[in-house]
Amino acid sequence: MLIPNIKLKNNVEFSKKINHRYTILCISIIFIILLCLYLNSYDDYYDDWNFFYTVDSNINDQETWQRHYGGDRGDGILREAYPWVFTYFIKYILKFIGYSVENTHYILLSFSILSVFAFYKLSSLLSKDFKFKIIVMILFCLNLFLIRELNSFRPHSPTLFLSLVSSYFYIKIFVQNLVSKKNYFIYFLTTFLMITIWPQSLALFAGQIAFSIIFFSYSKKILVLPAIFIFYVLINIDYIFYLTVDFEWGYTPFEKKFFVNYFFRSFFGSIFFGGFMLIMFAYFLIKKLLSFNFNLKFNFNSFKKKELNPINYLLIIILTIYSACIAYSLLKTSVMAPKYFIPLLPIIILWIGYNIYLTRSNFLFYGTIVLTIINCIYFWNDLPIDRPPMREALQIVNEKNIKKIFTTESIVFNNILSNYNYAIKNKIKIIQLKNLEKKTLDKSFAIICLNYPRFEVGNSYINKVEPECKNVMKNVNLEILNKIRISDFIIFITKYKY
């Protein structure tokens, strides 16, 4: 009678394990779907236009260097602050898969997809409990900030992925003492690549150094940390000089209101939910600090033995990143943009999620999950920066059976507009208006004018017309057949007067 009972118990446990994995997989798939939905719902804006122009795979490396390092935009100068290794990395992938806006997004999307699985693996080092994994996976996969920023044309998605892998193997080596050549190699490589493609990640690396000094001050293990830093400096010396001496790139002012929200408003997609998570973070942080019993009989070795765990690694990373962010902003140049420290967010999610899980309060646990879902749905369209509907403008023109568009905008704008898959597929040609020649036009054509775009002026000029657009309407040589206004654009269907 005992053997059937054992088999039944094993079958139940196996069934639960399968159901748990299926649930986690479904949550991960929801994250991927939301990333794709966002990618297809919203187009790109000014920063993305410049990045896409810089990584043009159809130009030689010298011209790419001039666009990145020199800021050459054809009719303007705008130097890039992110490392040029990322520029050439994207450029050469696009050489292989094809130069288009969507393909650039797909490259970054692949790192975003890898990140959710890296996040899950990292969470497993904190607890194997399914309940813990559920709350942190939902907080991660329904996070609006991650969904938005991982789609932007910046090193955010590969940086996030590399930071998660770096932390995973750091904990393996330094906390779990799983020392092996494989673990050292992967930790070294991912940490080096992380700080190489996104120098703000040095703040996370500084947190790893701080943790090592506290808990492993006399261990040979920590030799890998200066080795990474020295290797980084030697390989990236030109970029370090460019960033710190030759070029001032900070543009976000250091404001006192930072100390009210600590990026939480942006990190969690709304004032309400960000405030809730900040309260949770502050409560658990104060509770943690009060748990330390510092007195005359304090034993540091006993303290280290007791507190050496993955959750305290996360806390030291969080505090170090914030400290580095504030210090650098005060001493050098302001870096007070949440997107600069995107690896901080999953660390915060894990730390808060773990502490909520430890409370064993079902009300707080399920309440947090419900708030996360409501926040994601309700604030989905509440974009911090509105994006001009580029594909909608192309579709409007193409439906008029027009294949030639003139714009009042820059080369950078024309480049991205002409390289959406819709424009490539329908063979729509984009030309600057200043190159309009009467002899080349024997039928109607379109003129697209960027009219007080919301990412520049908000909604304050929504009913006004920019001077460039007025000049099109006043042009005596043009007959305006139709004028179509959509968000950020005025589209003129016109032809030459003969």
LUMLUMDO-85913 format. One record per residue (C-alpha): residue number from 1; z, y, x. Coordinates in pm, whole numbers, plus 50000, padded with zeros to 5 digits. Each point is the difference from the previous one (the first is absolute). Example, Ala and Ser with C-alpha at 12.3 -4.5 7.8 and 13.67 -1.06 7.14 Angstrom:
# LUMLUMDO-85913
seza;pz;py;px
1;50780;49550;51230
2;49934;50344;50137
# end
This chain:
# LUMLUMDO-85913
seza;pz;py;px
1;50000;50000;50000
2;50063;50231;50294
3;49648;49987;50145
4;49822;50124;49684
5;50249;50288;49979
6;49927;50097;50360
7;49627;49984;49934
8;50038;50212;49686
9;50205;50257;50190
10;49741;50013;50278
11;49719;50042;49747
12;50183;50288;49830
13;50063;50172;50334
14;49635;49951;50101
15;49884;50138;49665
16;50220;50307;50043
17;49866;50052;50350
18;49642;49987;49873
19;50080;50238;49713
20;50167;50243;50239
21;49702;50001;50235
22;49763;50040;49707
23;50201;50302;49877
24;49999;50163;50344
25;49626;49934;50032
26;49937;50160;49659
27;50194;50312;50102
28;49797;50018;50323
29;49676;49966;49805
30;50111;50285;49771
31;50043;50217;50312
32;49648;49913;50115
33;49858;50072;49654
34;50174;50338;49989
35;49861;50088;50344
36;49648;49913;49884
37;50049;50182;49669
38;50110;50316;50179
39;49710;49970;50244
40;49749;49982;49715
41;50169;50260;49777
42;50029;50287;50246
43;49762;50138;50257
44;50073;50158;50335
45;50098;50353;50097
46;49980;50242;50293
47;50193;49801;50265
48;49805;49686;49915
49;49669;50186;50024
50;50078;50106;50356
51;50119;49656;50106
52;49689;49836;49857
53;49779;50251;50183
54;50184;49927;50326
55;49955;49621;49984
56;49627;50014;49925
57;49865;49674;50144
58;49648;50139;50026
59;50077;50241;50286
60;50067;49933;50368
61;50348;49983;50151
62;49968;50338;50169
63;49936;50171;49668
64;50288;49807;49843
65;50225;50129;50278
66;49884;50355;49935
67;50074;49969;49630
68;50346;49857;50059
69;50122;50173;50316
70;49797;50319;49971
71;50019;50026;49622
72;49625;50059;49967
73;49913;50014;49630
74;49652;50145;50036
75;50092;50325;49826
76;50370;50004;50088
77;50276;49872;50229
78;50277;49764;49891
79;50159;49782;50267
80;50160;49672;49899
81;50365;49918;50084
82;49994;49621;49957
83;49913;49793;50313
84;49634;49958;50087
85;50049;49626;50049
86;50021;49978;49620
87;49680;50202;49966
88;49800;49764;50220
89;50162;49693;49843
90;49878;50101;49653
91;49664;50121;50130
92;49914;49667;50162
93;50103;49797;49698
94;49775;50223;49788
95;49717;49935;50245
96;50032;49635;49906
97;50060;50018;49623
98;49809;50322;49923
99;50091;50369;49987
100;50118;50088;49649
101;50305;50152;49834
102;50086;49678;49819
103;49971;49787;50316
104;50243;50232;50177
105;50244;49950;49713
106;49954;49622;50020
107;50099;49999;50368
108;50324;50181;49919
109;50052;49791;49686
110;50002;49682;50210
111;50302;50129;50195
112;50173;50098;49675
113;49956;49647;49869
114;50139;49855;50323
115;50296;50239;49974
116;50132;49853;49676
117;50018;49654;50158
118;50159;50141;50316
119;50255;50179;49781
120;50082;49674;49822
121;50051;49820;50331
122;50227;50280;50123
123;50204;49986;49678
124;50053;49626;50059
125;50198;50082;50315
126;50255;50188;49788
127;50045;49741;49726
128;49827;49694;49862
129;50136;50072;49653
130;49722;50032;49744
131;50183;50277;49814
132;50004;50221;50311
133;49634;49936;50071
134;49904;50088;49644
135;50158;50346;50005
136;49866;50101;50343
137;49652;49866;49926
138;49984;50194;49673
139;50128;50317;50171
140;49734;49957;50269
141;49703;49890;49789
142;50045;50261;49724
143;50071;50286;50241
144;49761;50286;49920
145;50033;50162;50343
146;49887;49683;50175
147;49715;49942;49755
148;49873;50355;50054
149;50054;50043;50373
150;49871;49659;50103
151;49665;50098;49848
152;49969;50323;50200
153;49768;50027;50300
154;50282;49996;50255
155;50169;49733;50216
156;50266;49951;49730
157;49916;49647;49885
158;49961;49841;50348
159;50312;50185;50116
160;50200;49865;49706
161;49881;49645;50065
162;50075;50019;50373
163;50344;50154;49942
164;50098;49716;49765
165;49884;49735;50247
166;50175;50183;50285
167;50330;50006;49807
168;49961;49636;49902
169;49970;49882;50360
170;50261;50248;50124
171;50253;49841;49765
172;49884;49653;50105
173;50061;50082;50367
174;50298;50236;49997
175;50197;49895;49690
176;49918;49632;49949
177;49966;49935;50374
178;49674;49809;49949
179;49869;50076;50347
180;49656;49866;50084
181;49688;50120;50178
182;49816;50007;49667
183;50261;50222;49834
184;50014;50234;50299
185;49621;50025;50017
186;49950;50075;49630
187;50286;50252;50001
188;49863;50172;50312
189;49643;50013;49869
190;50076;50119;49646
191;50251;50262;50116
192;49761;50134;50263
193;49712;50017;49750
194;50227;50161;49738
195;50098;50293;50223
196;49649;50025;50144
197;49822;50055;49669
198;50277;50213;49846
199;50230;50182;50250
200;50257;50089;49732
201;50085;49629;50006
202;50182;50075;50324
203;50289;50095;49770
204;50017;49640;49874
205;49974;49873;50357
206;50286;50236;50092
207;50205;49834;49725
208;49933;49660;50157
209;50116;50138;50336
210;50314;50148;49838
211;50084;49665;49838
212;49951;49822;50333
213;50222;50244;50188
214;50279;49958;49745
215;49991;49621;49981
216;49828;49884;50322
217;50080;50262;50264
218;50040;49737;50274
219;49735;49752;49890
220;49675;49929;50183
221;49829;49992;49659
222;49976;50377;49985
223;49770;50011;50306
224;49709;49947;49763
225;50068;50343;49844
226;49945;50220;50309
227;49705;49776;50087
228;49837;50087;49666
229;50071;50371;50044
230;49870;50014;50360
231;49687;49809;49902
232;49947;50238;49706
233;50035;50311;50219
234;49765;49865;50268
235;49730;49905;49750
236;50034;50311;49782
237;50082;50273;50256
238;49695;50210;49906
239;50083;49986;49632
240;50367;50084;50060
241;49893;50310;50196
242;49750;50091;49727
243;50260;49967;49727
244;50301;50162;50166
245;49851;50262;50233
246;49638;50068;49920
247;50019;50000;49622
248;50252;50108;49736
249;49953;49775;49697
250;50310;50042;49783
251;49932;50188;49679
252;50278;49904;49760
253;50288;50250;50012
254;50357;49883;50058
255;50170;50106;49678
256;50363;49970;49891
257;49896;49818;49682
258;49923;49697;50221
259;50376;49942;50016
260;50009;49976;49620
261;49737;49729;49961
262;49942;49847;50349
263;49639;49915;49901
264;50130;49784;49712
265;49813;50206;49740
266;49671;49918;50173
267;50098;49651;50113
268;50073;49884;49645
269;49734;50189;49807
270;50209;50238;49786
271;50304;50227;50003
272;50184;49775;49754
273;49950;49665;50170
274;50027;50152;50347
275;50332;50156;49899
276;50126;49667;49869
277;49908;49820;50323
278;50152;50280;50211
279;50328;49968;49807
280;49994;49625;50060
281;49930;50051;50369
282;50278;50262;50039
283;50251;49785;49811
284;49935;49688;50207
285;49993;50200;50324
286;50338;50161;49931
287;50137;49661;49897
288;49874;49852;50327
289;50150;50277;50213
290;50336;49967;49825
291;50002;49627;50074
292;50025;50068;50374
293;50359;49985;50115
294;50011;50220;50309
295;50355;50023;50137
296;50193;49977;50327
297;49969;49621;49994
298;49624;50011;49946
299;49822;49720;50189
300;49636;50084;50071
301;49902;49643;50091
302;50143;49874;49672
303;49818;50280;49817
304;49668;49902;50158
305;50045;49636;49914
306;50083;50080;49639
307;49731;50264;49942
308;49710;49833;50183
309;49774;49920;49705
310;49657;50096;49861
311;50138;50235;49732
312;50171;50217;50263
313;49678;49999;50201
314;49833;50158;49697
315;50273;50262;49967
316;49978;50104;50365
317;49622;50026;49971
318;50037;50226;49694
319;50257;50229;50162
320;49807;50019;50329
321;49671;50089;49831
322;50163;50278;49801
323;50179;50128;50312
324;49678;49995;50205
325;49807;50171;49719
326;50253;50285;49976
327;50045;50037;50377
328;49626;50012;50076
329;49944;50251;49721
330;50272;50227;50138
331;49911;49968;50368
332;49621;49970;50002
333;49793;50025;49682
334;50069;49913;49639
335;49909;49649;49887
336;50163;50015;49659
337;49733;49812;49805
338;50100;49665;49846
339;49665;49845;50092
340;50081;50046;50371
341;50283;49748;49965
342;49849;49747;49762
343;50163;49699;50183
344;50336;50146;49895
345;49939;49928;49630
346;49996;49617;50000
347;50312;50006;50220
348;50176;50219;49741
349;49881;49770;49720
350;50139;49694;50177
351;50333;50166;50077
352;50057;50139;49648
353;49866;49682;49837
354;50233;49782;50205
355;50303;50209;49908
356;49907;49998;49630
357;49966;49622;50022
358;50346;49974;50162
359;50166;50187;49713
360;49926;49702;49772
361;49966;50253;49719
362;49730;49883;49760
363;49992;50343;49835
364;49923;50176;50329
365;49763;49724;50113
366;49786;49984;49687
367;50036;50373;49936
368;49846;50074;50341
369;49711;49764;49927
370;49935;50159;49659
371;50011;50351;50148
372;49755;49893;50272
373;49750;49871;49745
374;50033;50305;49772
375;49968;50236;50298
376;49681;49831;50120
377;49835;50013;49658
378;50115;50346;49889
379;49922;50183;50326
380;49685;49809;50092
381;49776;50304;49942
382;50248;50252;50141
383;49817;50048;50331
384;50155;50229;50264
385;49647;50109;50097
386;49718;49994;49746
387;49678;49841;50118
388;49655;50136;49905
389;49811;49746;49787
390;49720;49938;50250
391;49859;49683;49842
392;50005;50156;49655
393;49792;50292;50130
394;49750;49760;50156
395;49978;49800;49680
396;49936;50310;49788
397;49711;50101;50226
398;49853;49650;50021
399;50006;49962;49619
400;49774;50307;49986
401;49754;49799;50212
402;50045;50243;50291
403;50007;49867;50354
404;50038;50321;50197
405;50323;50201;50012
406;50056;50327;50180
407;50358;50113;50062
408;50166;50326;50094
409;50241;49806;50219
410;50041;49892;50362
411;49839;49721;50198
412;50327;49807;49973
413;49991;50014;49620
414;49634;49901;49986
415;50062;49711;50236
416;50264;49835;49782
417;49817;50074;49673
418;49684;49835;50130
419;50182;49690;50125
420;50169;49880;49685
421;49847;49668;49903
422;49875;50156;49677
423;49798;50258;50193
424;49868;49742;50248
425;49904;49753;49726
426;49819;50261;49791
427;49839;50168;50304
428;50144;50341;49919
429;49926;50252;50273
430;50258;50271;50078
431;49887;50324;50169
432;50169;50332;50074
433;49881;50278;49769
434;49910;50224;50292
435;49724;49749;50081
436;49840;50033;49656
437;49624;50058;50030
438;49780;50076;49701
439;49701;49813;50137
440;50191;49672;50010
441;50101;50011;49633
442;49755;49923;49722
443;50252;49888;49740
444;50359;50057;49892
445;50287;49946;50241
446;50378;50037;49999
447;50234;50243;50170
448;50365;49902;50039
449;50250;50277;50059
450;50365;49933;50086
451;50173;50243;49765
452;50361;50091;50085
453;50099;49636;50071
454;50347;49907;49881
455;50106;49863;50339
456;49968;50357;50133
457;50114;50222;49713
458;50155;49772;49740
459;49913;50073;49636
460;50038;50379;50021
461;49623;50063;50022
462;49887;49734;49758
463;49797;50239;49781
464;49861;50216;50279
465;49680;49976;50201
466;49987;50015;50380
467;49765;50259;50160
468;49782;49724;50148
469;49943;49859;49652
470;49930;50347;49858
471;49734;50050;50266
472;49822;49689;49875
473;49999;50136;49644
474;49874;50340;50119
475;49718;49860;50211
476;49683;50146;49843
477;49786;49723;50144
478;50182;49728;49811
479;49979;49899;49635
480;50330;49845;49889
481;49912;49719;49758
482;50354;49877;49953
483;50345;50090;50129
484;50265;49727;49999
485;50363;50069;50083
486;50235;49721;50099
487;50325;50013;50194
488;49944;50179;50335
489;49621;50020;49956
490;49723;50194;49834
491;49678;49800;49986
492;49677;50191;49945
493;49690;49821;49884
494;49727;50239;50103
495;49647;50053;50127
496;49803;50265;50180
497;49831;50271;49797
498;49624;49995;50060
# end
